[in-house]
Amino acid sequence: GAIQWYNSDVVSFDFNFDDLNDLKSFRELSTNENNTFLTFREMAFADMNFNTISSAYTVPPLSGEVVVRVIPDTNPPSLVYFNFDLNSGILTLVFNETVAIETFDPTAITIQEGSNATL
């Protein structure tokens, strides 16, 4: 992901596509304020005098600081592209985010001859 690169009391981290989708694959993680906590390693941050976060604020192991606000994922997945290998019979669907495989219903998919073909 991307991190702002200037000194401030606020640090923002922009998760990359793969990391964000890995995070979304854990259903009970970061869906609300009750399951979103943050822990730091000792050297995660230092102030302008090189005092590490452990000097001013230590998060004990297996404990964490609760988030103030979580904005849950409300965007539905969309199909980015698909491949159909007629030699192997494998249809590969690529989505813009992690999808729950148990919701997959192969009977809801139709392969048709045109984008506007009628069923």
C-alpha positions as CSV (number, residue, x, y, z in Angstrom):
1,G,0.0,0.0,0.0
2,A,0.9,3.7,-0.1
3,I,1.9,5.8,2.9
4,Q,2.0,9.5,3.1
5,W,5.6,10.6,3.3
6,Y,5.6,13.8,5.4
7,N,5.9,14.4,9.1
8,S,2.6,14.7,10.9
9,D,0.5,13.6,13.8
10,V,-1.7,11.8,11.3
11,V,-0.5,8.8,9.2
12,S,-2.6,7.4,6.4
13,F,-2.1,4.1,4.8
14,D,-3.7,3.2,1.5
15,F,-4.0,-0.6,1.2
16,N,-3.2,-2.0,-2.2
17,F,-5.7,-4.1,-4.1
18,D,-4.4,-7.5,-3.0
19,D,-3.9,-6.6,0.7
20,L,-7.4,-5.1,0.9
21,N,-9.0,-8.2,-0.7
22,D,-7.0,-10.4,1.7
23,L,-8.4,-8.4,4.6
24,K,-11.9,-8.7,3.2
25,S,-11.6,-12.5,3.0
26,F,-11.8,-12.6,6.9
27,R,-15.6,-12.2,7.5
28,E,-15.3,-11.4,11.2
29,L,-12.5,-8.8,10.8
30,S,-13.0,-5.0,10.4
31,T,-16.8,-5.2,9.8
32,N,-17.6,-3.0,12.8
33,E,-16.1,-1.3,15.9
34,N,-16.3,-4.6,17.9
35,N,-13.9,-6.5,15.6
36,T,-11.4,-3.9,14.5
37,F,-8.3,-3.5,16.7
38,L,-4.8,-2.3,16.0
39,T,-1.5,-3.4,17.5
40,F,2.0,-2.1,16.9
41,R,5.5,-3.6,17.0
42,E,7.9,-1.6,19.1
43,M,9.6,0.1,16.2
44,A,6.5,0.9,14.2
45,F,6.7,4.7,14.8
46,A,9.0,7.3,16.4
47,D,8.4,10.9,17.1
48,M,10.6,13.8,15.9
49,N,13.1,13.1,18.7
50,F,13.3,9.4,17.7
51,N,11.3,8.2,20.7
52,T,9.7,5.0,19.6
53,I,6.0,4.3,20.1
54,S,6.9,1.9,22.9
55,S,8.3,4.8,24.9
56,A,5.1,6.7,24.9
57,Y,2.4,4.1,24.1
58,T,2.7,0.3,24.2
59,V,0.1,-2.0,23.0
60,P,0.5,-5.3,24.9
61,P,0.8,-8.5,22.9
62,L,-2.6,-10.1,22.0
63,S,-4.3,-6.8,23.0
64,G,-5.1,-3.9,20.8
65,E,-6.4,-0.4,20.5
66,V,-10.0,-0.3,19.3
67,V,-10.9,1.6,16.2
68,V,-12.9,4.8,16.5
69,R,-14.9,4.3,13.3
70,V,-15.2,1.6,10.7
71,I,-16.9,2.2,7.4
72,P,-18.0,-1.2,6.2
73,D,-17.7,-2.5,2.7
74,T,-21.1,-1.9,1.0
75,N,-19.9,-2.1,-2.6
76,P,-21.1,-5.2,-4.4
77,P,-18.5,-7.2,-6.4
78,S,-18.4,-6.7,-10.2
79,L,-16.9,-8.9,-12.9
80,V,-13.7,-7.5,-14.2
81,Y,-13.2,-10.1,-16.9
82,F,-13.5,-13.8,-17.6
83,N,-11.7,-16.5,-19.5
84,F,-13.2,-19.6,-21.0
85,D,-10.8,-22.4,-22.0
86,L,-12.7,-24.7,-24.3
87,N,-9.9,-27.3,-24.2
88,S,-10.0,-27.7,-20.5
89,G,-13.6,-26.6,-19.9
90,I,-12.5,-24.1,-17.3
91,L,-14.4,-20.8,-16.9
92,T,-12.3,-18.3,-14.9
93,L,-14.1,-15.3,-13.4
94,V,-12.1,-12.3,-12.1
95,F,-13.9,-9.9,-9.8
96,N,-12.9,-6.5,-8.4
97,E,-13.0,-7.8,-4.8
98,T,-13.1,-11.0,-2.8
99,V,-16.3,-13.0,-3.3
100,A,-17.7,-15.6,-0.9
101,I,-17.4,-18.9,-2.8
102,E,-20.4,-20.5,-0.9
103,T,-22.6,-17.9,-2.6
104,F,-21.6,-19.2,-6.0
105,D,-24.5,-20.6,-8.0
106,P,-23.3,-22.1,-11.3
107,T,-26.9,-22.4,-12.5
108,A,-27.1,-18.6,-12.5
109,I,-24.5,-18.3,-15.2
110,T,-25.4,-18.3,-18.9
111,I,-22.9,-18.4,-21.8
112,Q,-24.5,-16.7,-24.8
113,E,-23.5,-15.7,-28.3
114,G,-23.8,-11.9,-27.9
115,S,-23.9,-9.2,-25.3
116,N,-27.6,-8.6,-26.0
117,A,-28.7,-12.1,-26.7
118,T,-32.0,-13.2,-25.1
119,L,-32.2,-16.1,-22.8
